[in-house]
Amino acid sequence: MTNVVATATEVQNNFGRYLKMVMSGDQVTVTRNGQVVARVIPKDSQATPITDSLRGILKGAPDLETAKDEFMREKYGMVD
């Protein structure tokens, strides 16, 4: 993934061009007055390196109620 840096004005004036870049897998970092204000990433990309590293860990994780019930059974020996 390539990171393209562009000003907000550039993105506004050439939105289609930057959208095509994102659709082809690139990331666009948008700046205003020299400060990063946004990042446009492909739909299937993760927002941060941390979420990239966690991808798939929670697949098939139980819902909150199931997890709570299991915790209570293990901790307190509670049975339904």
N, C-alpha and C positions, 0 to 999 in steps of 0.2 A: 504494500500500500504506500503510495506516494503522498506526501503532505504538501499541498499547494497553499501558499499564503497569499491572501488578496484583501484589499481594502473593502469596506462596506460599499463604497461607491462603485468600485469595479464589479463587485458581485451584483449590485443592483442593476448596473448598466448591461451586464453580460450574463444574466442569470442562467439562460439556457446553456451556455458554454460550461459554466461551473457545475450545473446539474448533470450534464453529460459526463464530466470528470468523476463526479461522485458515483454515478451509475456504473462507471467502468471500474470502480473499486478504489478510487483515490479519496483522500480526505481533504477538505477545504477548511482552512483556518481563516476566519474573518477578523480583520482588525479595524479599529476606528481610533483615530488620533494616536496611532502607535500601540494601542492596547488590544490584546486579544479579547473579543467580545462573543465569539461563537465558533463552534466547530460543526461542520456538516460532514456526516459520515454515512457510508452505505448502510442500508436498512439492516442487514444481517451482521454488521460489525458491532463490537462492544464499545462502550464509551470510554473506558479507561483500561490501562494494563491490568489492574486488579480484577476487573470483571472479566477480562480476557482469560486470566489465569483460573478463574472460578467457573468458567463455562462448563456446563455438564455436571457439576458436582451435585446440584440439587435436583437433577432429573429423577423423577419417580419418588421424590420426597413425600412423606405422608402429609396429609392436611393437618392443620393446627390441632384440631380436636383429637385426632388419632395420636399425634405426638404427645399431647398432654396426658391422654389416657395411659399410654405406654410408660411415660415418666412416673406417673402416680403409682402404677402397678410395681415398677421396679423399686422406687424409693420407699414406698409404704406397704408393699405387699397387698395393695387393695385389689379386690376382685369385683367385677361388675355384678 
